[in-house]
Amino acid sequence: MNPRTGLVAAAFLLLAVPASAEVYRNVDAYGNVTYSDEPSDGAEAIEVKPVTTVTLPKPQNVRETDKLLEEVKREGAVYESVSFAYPENNQAFNTGSGDVQFEVQSTPGLQDGHKYEVTLDGQPVGQTTSGSVTVSNVFRGTHDARVHIVDENGVQVKTGPAITFTVHRPSVAN
């Protein structure tokens, strides 16, 4: 082996070993805290956790994501509207069990692989292809609901206007 090759190999080995330096914490008589890479009287060695790094996606992957988003927009453009048929906006009703049945509709109807998704107070509560979703044990009070059309991957392709409704439930107190 050539000595020069050995030197180059040794240099690469040194570069491959991660640099690890000790960090020392020292508190002086006045309570001031200092940190140093050199030990001093009364200093304690502390362990420094590795720095978190973030790897950004490659530009070609970003372009592919943009293409997918364009495709989702095209799918959503197929639908003129999606909305609730029931309950109506600002409706109030009594339900002893807390069950609320949502009826949804879209123009045109659902494409193959798509579903209606109902969210209640921002949380998904059901999906259907039939247009009817029943949510059990809805608490009394005012709630916000929204209907979305989602594709086979669960991506929202169309969102309808939000509605607000109020549930009245009997209680032992009244």
C-alpha atoms as a printed R data frame, in Angstrom:
    type eleno elety resid chain resno       x      y       z
1   ATOM     1    CA   MET     A     1   0.000  0.000   0.000
2   ATOM     2    CA   ASN     A     2   1.278  3.397  -0.925
3   ATOM     3    CA   PRO     A     3   2.037  5.615   2.158
4   ATOM     4    CA   ARG     A     4   0.217  8.468   0.508
5   ATOM     5    CA   THR     A     5  -2.923  6.323   0.126
6   ATOM     6    CA   GLY     A     6  -2.676  5.405   3.803
7   ATOM     7    CA   LEU     A     7  -2.533  9.087   4.773
8   ATOM     8    CA   VAL     A     8  -5.600  9.878   2.676
9   ATOM     9    CA   ALA     A     9  -7.475  6.929   4.194
10  ATOM    10    CA   ALA     A    10  -6.531  8.068   7.725
11  ATOM    11    CA   ALA     A    11  -7.721 11.602   6.946
12  ATOM    12    CA   PHE     A    12 -11.102 10.275   5.749
13  ATOM    13    CA   LEU     A    13 -11.413  8.150   8.884
14  ATOM    14    CA   LEU     A    14 -10.838 11.180  11.090
15  ATOM    15    CA   LEU     A    15 -13.438 13.143   9.158
16  ATOM    16    CA   ALA     A    16 -15.938 10.306   9.464
17  ATOM    17    CA   VAL     A    17 -15.710 10.230  13.281
18  ATOM    18    CA   PRO     A    18 -18.204 12.712  14.682
19  ATOM    19    CA   ALA     A    19 -16.713 15.562  16.644
20  ATOM    20    CA   SER     A    20 -17.611 15.254  20.291
21  ATOM    21    CA   ALA     A    21 -16.629 18.000  22.676
22  ATOM    22    CA   GLU     A    22 -17.446 18.175  26.329
23  ATOM    23    CA   VAL     A    23 -19.383 21.118  27.698
24  ATOM    24    CA   TYR     A    24 -18.830 22.323  31.250
25  ATOM    25    CA   ARG     A    25 -21.268 24.257  33.445
26  ATOM    26    CA   ASN     A    26 -19.955 26.451  36.215
27  ATOM    27    CA   VAL     A    27 -21.801 28.523  38.823
28  ATOM    28    CA   ASP     A    28 -19.725 31.285  40.474
29  ATOM    29    CA   ALA     A    29 -20.103 32.682  44.004
30  ATOM    30    CA   TYR     A    30 -22.732 35.184  42.795
31  ATOM    31    CA   GLY     A    31 -24.905 32.526  41.148
32  ATOM    32    CA   ASN     A    32 -23.910 33.398  37.594
33  ATOM    33    CA   VAL     A    33 -23.955 30.370  35.300
34  ATOM    34    CA   THR     A    34 -21.369 30.043  32.547
35  ATOM    35    CA   TYR     A    35 -20.716 27.352  29.989
36  ATOM    36    CA   SER     A    36 -17.373 26.483  28.475
37  ATOM    37    CA   ASP     A    37 -15.615 23.828  26.435
38  ATOM    38    CA   GLU     A    38 -12.717 23.930  28.914
39  ATOM    39    CA   PRO     A    39 -12.919 22.473  32.432
40  ATOM    40    CA   SER     A    40 -12.457 24.772  35.445
41  ATOM    41    CA   ASP     A    41 -12.545 24.404  39.223
42  ATOM    42    CA   GLY     A    42 -16.036 23.420  40.370
43  ATOM    43    CA   ALA     A    43 -17.369 22.948  36.815
44  ATOM    44    CA   GLU     A    44 -19.479 19.930  36.022
45  ATOM    45    CA   ALA     A    45 -19.518 18.160  32.683
46  ATOM    46    CA   ILE     A    46 -22.973 18.178  31.081
47  ATOM    47    CA   GLU     A    47 -24.353 16.068  28.286
48  ATOM    48    CA   VAL     A    48 -25.471 18.014  25.232
49  ATOM    49    CA   LYS     A    49 -28.103 16.312  23.145
50  ATOM    50    CA   PRO     A    50 -27.528 16.114  19.400
51  ATOM    51    CA   VAL     A    51 -28.946 18.922  17.295
52  ATOM    52    CA   THR     A    52 -32.153 18.104  15.461
53  ATOM    53    CA   THR     A    53 -31.851 18.445  11.720
54  ATOM    54    CA   VAL     A    54 -34.566 18.600   9.103
55  ATOM    55    CA   THR     A    55 -34.078 17.207   5.636
56  ATOM    56    CA   LEU     A    56 -36.038 19.139   3.041
57  ATOM    57    CA   PRO     A    57 -37.726 17.238   0.234
58  ATOM    58    CA   LYS     A    58 -36.037 17.137  -3.136
59  ATOM    59    CA   PRO     A    59 -37.390 19.645  -5.655
60  ATOM    60    CA   GLN     A    60 -38.728 16.894  -7.934
61  ATOM    61    CA   ASN     A    61 -40.783 15.507  -5.010
62  ATOM    62    CA   VAL     A    62 -42.244 18.961  -4.357
63  ATOM    63    CA   ARG     A    63 -43.237 19.183  -8.003
64  ATOM    64    CA   GLU     A    64 -44.966 15.782  -7.718
65  ATOM    65    CA   THR     A    65 -46.906 17.035  -4.665
66  ATOM    66    CA   ASP     A    66 -47.963 20.111  -6.637
67  ATOM    67    CA   LYS     A    67 -49.236 17.819  -9.408
68  ATOM    68    CA   LEU     A    68 -51.290 15.830  -6.859
69  ATOM    69    CA   LEU     A    69 -52.794 19.038  -5.458
70  ATOM    70    CA   GLU     A    70 -53.757 20.148  -8.952
71  ATOM    71    CA   GLU     A    71 -55.403 16.763  -9.514
72  ATOM    72    CA   VAL     A    72 -57.390 17.138  -6.264
73  ATOM    73    CA   LYS     A    73 -58.502 20.622  -7.368
74  ATOM    74    CA   ARG     A    74 -59.671 19.191 -10.696
75  ATOM    75    CA   GLU     A    75 -61.611 16.442  -8.865
76  ATOM    76    CA   GLY     A    76 -63.225 19.072  -6.623
77  ATOM    77    CA   ALA     A    77 -64.140 21.187  -9.637
78  ATOM    78    CA   VAL     A    78 -66.331 18.299 -10.835
79  ATOM    79    CA   TYR     A    79 -68.727 19.071  -7.965
80  ATOM    80    CA   GLU     A    80 -70.789 22.230  -8.166
81  ATOM    81    CA   SER     A    81 -71.920 21.979  -4.542
82  ATOM    82    CA   VAL     A    82 -72.130 19.844  -1.429
83  ATOM    83    CA   SER     A    83 -74.420 20.751   1.467
84  ATOM    84    CA   PHE     A    84 -76.685 19.566   4.266
85  ATOM    85    CA   ALA     A    85 -80.331 18.850   3.488
86  ATOM    86    CA   TYR     A    86 -80.913 18.243   7.225
87  ATOM    87    CA   PRO     A    87 -80.549 19.724   9.774
88  ATOM    88    CA   GLU     A    88 -81.045 23.249   8.519
89  ATOM    89    CA   ASN     A    89 -78.752 26.089   9.543
90  ATOM    90    CA   ASN     A    90 -79.683 27.548  12.970
91  ATOM    91    CA   GLN     A    91 -82.173 24.740  13.636
92  ATOM    92    CA   ALA     A    92 -82.912 23.725  17.226
93  ATOM    93    CA   PHE     A    93 -84.472 20.404  18.127
94  ATOM    94    CA   ASN     A    94 -85.093 18.009  21.010
95  ATOM    95    CA   THR     A    95 -83.485 14.607  21.105
96  ATOM    96    CA   GLY     A    96 -83.653 12.428  24.181
97  ATOM    97    CA   SER     A    97 -80.872 10.098  23.071
98  ATOM    98    CA   GLY     A    98 -78.673 12.777  21.552
99  ATOM    99    CA   ASP     A    99 -78.817 11.091  18.151
100 ATOM   100    CA   VAL     A   100 -78.586 13.479  15.207
101 ATOM   101    CA   GLN     A   101 -79.151 12.298  11.652
102 ATOM   102    CA   PHE     A   102 -77.412 14.310   8.950
103 ATOM   103    CA   GLU     A   103 -78.684 14.222   5.369
104 ATOM   104    CA   VAL     A   104 -76.207 15.474   2.769
105 ATOM   105    CA   GLN     A   105 -76.393 16.052  -0.965
106 ATOM   106    CA   SER     A   106 -74.127 17.111  -3.804
107 ATOM   107    CA   THR     A   107 -74.477 18.280  -7.375
108 ATOM   108    CA   PRO     A   108 -73.656 16.131  -9.256
109 ATOM   109    CA   GLY     A   109 -73.871 12.936  -7.162
110 ATOM   110    CA   LEU     A   110 -70.784 11.192  -5.810
111 ATOM   111    CA   GLN     A   111 -68.181  9.786  -8.166
112 ATOM   112    CA   ASP     A   112 -66.948  6.222  -7.700
113 ATOM   113    CA   GLY     A   113 -64.558  5.974  -4.750
114 ATOM   114    CA   HIS     A   114 -65.734  9.251  -3.188
115 ATOM   115    CA   LYS     A   115 -67.626  9.613   0.098
116 ATOM   116    CA   TYR     A   116 -69.388 12.277   2.103
117 ATOM   117    CA   GLU     A   117 -67.634 13.061   5.379
118 ATOM   118    CA   VAL     A   118 -69.426 14.898   8.189
119 ATOM   119    CA   THR     A   119 -67.482 16.838  10.808
120 ATOM   120    CA   LEU     A   120 -68.996 17.987  14.082
121 ATOM   121    CA   ASP     A   121 -67.237 20.812  15.923
122 ATOM   122    CA   GLY     A   122 -64.204 20.253  13.697
123 ATOM   123    CA   GLN     A   123 -63.919 16.493  14.278
124 ATOM   124    CA   PRO     A   124 -64.825 13.823  11.701
125 ATOM   125    CA   VAL     A   125 -67.832 11.825  12.930
126 ATOM   126    CA   GLY     A   126 -68.831  9.715   9.954
127 ATOM   127    CA   GLN     A   127 -68.512  8.886   6.269
128 ATOM   128    CA   THR     A   128 -71.128  7.598   3.874
129 ATOM   129    CA   THR     A   129 -71.884  7.058   0.226
130 ATOM   130    CA   SER     A   130 -75.660  7.020   0.851
131 ATOM   131    CA   GLY     A   131 -75.967 10.630   1.996
132 ATOM   132    CA   SER     A   132 -77.098  9.794   5.541
133 ATOM   133    CA   VAL     A   133 -74.915  9.829   8.673
134 ATOM   134    CA   THR     A   134 -76.256  9.315  12.208
135 ATOM   135    CA   VAL     A   135 -74.156 10.579  15.102
136 ATOM   136    CA   SER     A   136 -75.031  9.213  18.543
137 ATOM   137    CA   ASN     A   137 -74.938 10.930  21.916
138 ATOM   138    CA   VAL     A   138 -74.424 14.516  20.738
139 ATOM   139    CA   PHE     A   139 -74.202 16.712  23.831
140 ATOM   140    CA   ARG     A   140 -76.778 19.406  24.450
141 ATOM   141    CA   GLY     A   141 -75.835 22.843  23.218
142 ATOM   142    CA   THR     A   142 -74.895 24.556  19.983
143 ATOM   143    CA   HIS     A   143 -72.693 22.775  17.462
144 ATOM   144    CA   ASP     A   144 -71.045 23.488  14.120
145 ATOM   145    CA   ALA     A   145 -71.211 20.899  11.344
146 ATOM   146    CA   ARG     A   146 -69.615 20.715   7.930
147 ATOM   147    CA   VAL     A   147 -69.786 18.256   5.050
148 ATOM   148    CA   HIS     A   148 -66.880 17.374   2.770
149 ATOM   149    CA   ILE     A   149 -66.447 15.096  -0.213
150 ATOM   150    CA   VAL     A   150 -63.355 12.928   0.204
151 ATOM   151    CA   ASP     A   151 -61.638 10.794  -2.415
152 ATOM   152    CA   GLU     A   152 -60.452  7.180  -2.037
153 ATOM   153    CA   ASN     A   153 -57.312  8.452  -0.227
154 ATOM   154    CA   GLY     A   154 -59.333 10.440   2.325
155 ATOM   155    CA   VAL     A   155 -58.316 13.769   0.754
156 ATOM   156    CA   GLN     A   156 -61.026 16.437   0.861
157 ATOM   157    CA   VAL     A   157 -61.899 17.471  -2.695
158 ATOM   158    CA   LYS     A   158 -64.945 19.660  -1.960
159 ATOM   159    CA   THR     A   159 -66.234 21.352   1.198
160 ATOM   160    CA   GLY     A   160 -69.704 22.678   1.814
161 ATOM   161    CA   PRO     A   161 -70.808 25.625   3.932
162 ATOM   162    CA   ALA     A   162 -70.879 25.173   7.705
163 ATOM   163    CA   ILE     A   163 -74.154 25.018   9.585
164 ATOM   164    CA   THR     A   164 -74.950 25.639  13.231
165 ATOM   165    CA   PHE     A   165 -77.624 23.757  15.156
166 ATOM   166    CA   THR     A   166 -78.705 23.422  18.786
167 ATOM   167    CA   VAL     A   167 -79.560 20.201  20.583
168 ATOM   168    CA   HIS     A   168 -81.959 20.252  23.534
169 ATOM   169    CA   ARG     A   169 -81.871 17.136  25.690
170 ATOM   170    CA   PRO     A   170 -83.910 16.468  28.788
171 ATOM   171    CA   SER     A   171 -81.975 16.157  32.019
172 ATOM   172    CA   VAL     A   172 -82.783 15.077  35.567
173 ATOM   173    CA   ALA     A   173 -82.528 18.720  36.677
174 ATOM   174    CA   ASN     A   174 -85.303 19.941  34.346
